[in-house]
Amino acid sequence: MAAGGPVEDRPEVRIDRSDVGRRVSVRRVAEFADGRPVFRDVIGVLTSWDDHGLTVVPRSGSPVSFDEKLLVAGKVVPPFPARRAPLPGVSPVELQRTAARGWPAVEQEPLGEWTLRASAGFTRRANSVQALGGPGLPLAEALATVRRWYAARGLPAWVEVSTPGSPEALRAELDRLGAVYSPTLVRVAALGALARLGTGHDRVRLSRTAGPDWMSLYRRVTDDPAVEEAAALVLHGGPSVWFATVPGAPGRPPLAIGRCVIDGPWACFGAIEVAPHARRAGLATTVMAVLAARAAEEGATGAYLQVEAENDGAVALYDGLGFTTSHTYHYARLPQE
């Protein structure tokens, strides 16, 4: 057999457990034919390496897991070389629906073409009715149903109003009820250009899960177990979710984190956080660049994110990364009855 001794005795194995989260190229013994080993290679993110073996997530297809004894060669490789490509064609309505899939509420219920969403109060996006299309009821009756649905869950009634997308008369009916509005910008950028930004990409580690270290820097962490449970479900929901971490010093919290969910040609970015003492060092850009490279490896060509219109600091950051505004939608909060 070509491999079987300790990793340190195999000179072609130039990776170890500290490289979990990096993009690697590995060769392993996949099978034996006529008593001879058959080798296979895989390039992807090394998502785990423990006493049970290694797992590598390739560009497409299922994760590849194998025993450490079958590892023949391995090395860290640069992020995927994302190519320049135009933004995918999409309407604001389609992008709103894509965003909902990338941040799926714990509880969802249809109201005609609308979708009632609740997640124990974790974020407005996961606790608002997405009012795309018609509700199948007169608007006054539909909004009364919305208020009752959220009141039954101890939540305020938020309505996601999109133009275009929501009924034309919805804004007037919300005004009549005394709703208060908060605007949100949907911003887009070419993924290839984003993947080439930043420096020190080798500092970033990718994972399929948001572990305790990642969550320790996430600013929406609370002490409410119900909210934390909902947060974990929402954060890990979506077609293809990746979490990025820039580790801090041993035993210390991470310096930066980020999340990306890939859905066909689009990659959504969110939860980009940098520890206060590590800001203004380009870590947010680097985190987004590494996530963008992974999204490009899975076939995405467009990036989008949602940012509150009054968050001037975040808007300025995304301006510098090449993002432009696709459209604006509003969260309308209905007064309690």
N, C-alpha and C positions, 0 to 999 in steps of 0.2 A: 504494500500500500504506500502511496506517495506521501501521505501525511499521517500523523498520529501522535507525535511527541509534543512536548510543550511548545506554545507559540514562539517563545524566545529562541527555540532551536530551529526555527524555519526562517531563513534569511529573507525570503521573498514576502513574508508577512510583515508589513511595515505599518500596521495599525494595531491598536489595542483598545481596551474598554473605555479609555478616556476619549476615544473618537466617536462615541455614540452621539448621533445628531448631525454628523458630517456626511457629505456625499463621498462615497467610496466606490472603488472598483475591486471586486473580489473574485477569486477563482476557488471553486471547491470541487471535491469529488462528488459527482451527482449519482453515479451508479457504477456497477461493475459489469463488464461484458467479457465473457471468456476468461474470467479471472483477472482482467486488466481494468484499472480505473478509467472512467470516462469523466473528463473535466468539463465544467460549464462555468461561464463568466456571467456576472450580473453587475450592473452599475445602478446605484441608487442611494437613498438615505439609509444609513445604518441606524435603525431605530431602537435596537436593543442588543445587548451582549451580556449574558449572565451564565450561570452554571447550566442552564438548559440549552445554550447555544446562541447563535446569531440570527438576526432578522434584518433583511435589507428590503426596502420598498423601492422597486424599480420605477421607470418612467410610466409604465402602464402594466396592468395585470396584477395578479395577487402578490402579496409579500413572499419573499423567499426565505425560509428558515432552515437551518441546518446545524448539526453538531460542530462545536469548535474543532474537534479532531479531524473534520473533513476539510478544514480551511487549508488551502495550499499557498495562496498568495493574496495580498491585499494592500491597497494604498489609498490615501486620501486623494481625491481629484477635485478640480475647480468646479464652481457652480456651473450649471447648464448654460451654454452660450446662447442666450435668447436672441432670436433674429428680429430685425425690424419688420413690423407688419402694421397695417392700418388698424384703426379701431373697428371692432365688429359692428355691423349695422344693427341698431336696436332702437326701439321706441321707448319713451319714458315709462309707459305702462309695462312693457316687457322687462325693463330694468327693475322696476318696483317689485314685480313678481319674483324675479331672480333674487333680489335682496331678501325677500321674505323666506325663500328656501334656504338662504345662507345664514339665517338667524331664526330658526324655527321655534315657535312658541311651544311650551309644554302642552297646553290645551288649545285646541282649535275647533271651531264650530262654524259651519256655513250659515249665512243669512242671505239667501239669494246668491248673488255673485260676490257679496262681501264675505270677509273672514273675520270672525271674532277670535281674538288671541289673548291668552292669559298665561302668565308665568310667575305668579306670586309677587308681582310688582317689580321684577327684575327687568329694567329698561322699558322705555315707552314703546319701542318697536315691537317687543314681545308681549305688550300689554295694551294693545290698541286694536281697534277694528280697522282692517285694511279695506277702505271704501272704494274699491275699483269696480266699475260696472254698476248695476242696479241691485238694490236689496230685495226686490220682489214684493215690496210693500210701499205704501206712501211714505215719504221721507219722515214726516212727523211721527208716524207709527214705528218706523224702523229705528229712529233715534231713541224713542221711548223703550223699545226692546233692548237696545244697546245699553242704556242706563240701568235697566233692571238686571241685565246679564252681569255687568261689572259690579253692581251693588251687591249681588248675591255672593260675590267672591271677595268682598271687602276692598274693592279697588276703584279708583277714580275712572270715569269713562273718558277715554281718549279716542279720537277719530283721526285716522291718517287720511288727509285730504290731498289728492294729487290732481294737478291740472297740467295736461289732460289726464283723464282716467276716471275721476269721480263725477257723479251726476252734476250737471250745470247748476241746479237749484240747491245743491247741498250747502254751499257757503252761506246763502241767504237764510236757510233754515237754521244753521248753526249760529248765525248772527242774532237771529230772533230769540234764540234760547240763551244768549249771553255767553257764548263760548270764548275762551281765551286761546290765542294762537301762538305757536312757537315754530319758526321756519327752520328747515333743514336743507342743506345743499347736497345734491348728489353730484360728485365730481368724478371725472373720468380721465384716463391717460393711457398712452400706448405702453404695453407691458414690457416690450423689449428694451425701450429706453430706460425704464425704471430699473430693470435688472442690472444695468451697467453702472449704476450710481454707487456711491459709497466706497469705503475702504475697509480693510480688515475683515473681509467676509468669513475668514476662517475662525473668527471668534464666535460666530453664531451657531447655535445648535438647534436642530429641528426635531420635532416630536409630533406624534399623532395625539398626544394627550397633554392637558394642562395640569402638570404636577403641582405639588405644594409650593415649590420655589416660584413657578410662574404665577400662581395665584397670589403669592405674597406681595407681588408688585402691582397686581391688577387693582385699579382704584375703586372698583365697584364692589369689593369684598365687604361683607357686613357680618354682624354677629347673629343674624337670624338664620337658623338652620333651614327653614323652608325656602328662604331666598337663595341660600347657598346651594341647596339641592337643585332648584330651578336653574340657577346660573350654570351649574355643571352640565345640565342637560342641553341648555341653549348653546353654550359655547362649543360643545362637542357635536352639535347637530349640523347637518349640511352634507352636500355630496362628497366633498373631499377636503377635509379640514387639516390644517397644519398650524402648529404653534412654534414660535421662534423665541429663543432665550439667549441673551448675552450673559454668561455666568459672571458673578462677582468673585471676589477673593474666596478661598476655601472657607466654608462655614458662614459666608455672608450672603445676603439676598442678591438676586440678579441685578445687573445694571440696566437691562432693557428687555422688553418683551414685545411680541406682536402676534396677531392671528390672521390667517388667510384661509378663505374657503373658495375652492375652485369648482365652477359649475359651467361645463362646456367651454365656450370661448372667453368667459369672464372670470376674473379673480377679485374677490372682495377683501379689502384690508380693513382691519379694525383692531382695537385694544392695543394700539401702539403707545407704550408707556416707557418712560425713561426715569430712573431714580434721580431725585433732585440734584444730588452731588455729581451726577454723571452727565448732566445736560450740556448742550452746546458743544458736544464732541462728535456730532455726526452719527450717533448710534441709531437714532430713529430711521435715518436714511439707509444705513447699512442693514438693519433688520428688514426693512421693506424690500431692499434690493435682493436679499437672499430668498425671501418668500416669493418675490416676483420670478426669480430664476427657477424655483421649484414649480411654480404655476405654469411657466412657459414649458417646462419639461413635460407637463401633463397636457399640453396643447392649447393653453389659454393664450390670447393675444391682447386682451383688454383688461385694464384695472379700473376698479371703481371703489368709492368709499362714500360714507355719509357723515357729514359734520354739521354741527349746529352753526347756524349763520353768524351768531354773535361770538363764536370762539375764534377771535382774531388771530391768536397765536397759531392754532392748528391750520387755519385757512392760509396764513402766510407760509407755513411749512410746505403745504401741499402745492401752493403756487410755485414755490421753488423747485418742486419735483416734477413740474410739468402738467399738473392736473388742471383741468378747466371744468366749468360748471355745465353739466348736462341739463339739469332742471332743478327746480325747488319744490318741495312739498311741505305741508304744514301738519303739525299735531294740534288738534283742536280739543281742548279740555272742556267738557260739558259741566256746568255747575250741578252740584248735588241737589236732588229734589227735596 
